[in-house]
Amino acid sequence: MNKTEENQTITGRQASRAARWFSLGNIASMIIPFPLGIFWFGASMVVYAMHRHHPNPRVGYYTQQAAYQFYAVLGLVVVVATFFGTELLYWMVTWAISAAILIPLSVYNLMKINKEQWQDVIFKNEDAQ
């Protein structure tokens, strides 16, 4: 994208790719919970901030849905894990339950994203000189 152009275009393919980020991060964080789960918790906030107010509103919608799912599962883990202590078995069971909830939801989101007809979006470049 050229910064001197007054209007810029985001292709449907670019928007579709952006909409997938959060769901893919959710899946990766559940498959490899340590250390990706910890890193994804921080990175998810950056991805959410970047994509929630994307020029294509459908990107924001799918990002928001994936974020709701991830933070709901993570919030449940925080509440339940308060009573675990250092017993590894409890942590493994919690991880398995979290993965059993979050992975199918994320795959379903990805299927919906793939089925959607993505349109190009033209928006006004505020930085144009």
Buried (B, 14 or more C-beta within 10 A) or exposed (E): EEEEEEEBEBEBEBBBBBBBBBBBBBBBBBEEBEEBBEBBBEBBEEBBEBBBEBBBEBBBBBBBBBBEBBBEBBEBBEEBEEEBEEEEEBBEEBBEBBBEBBBEBBEEBBEBBEEBEBEEBEEEBEEEE
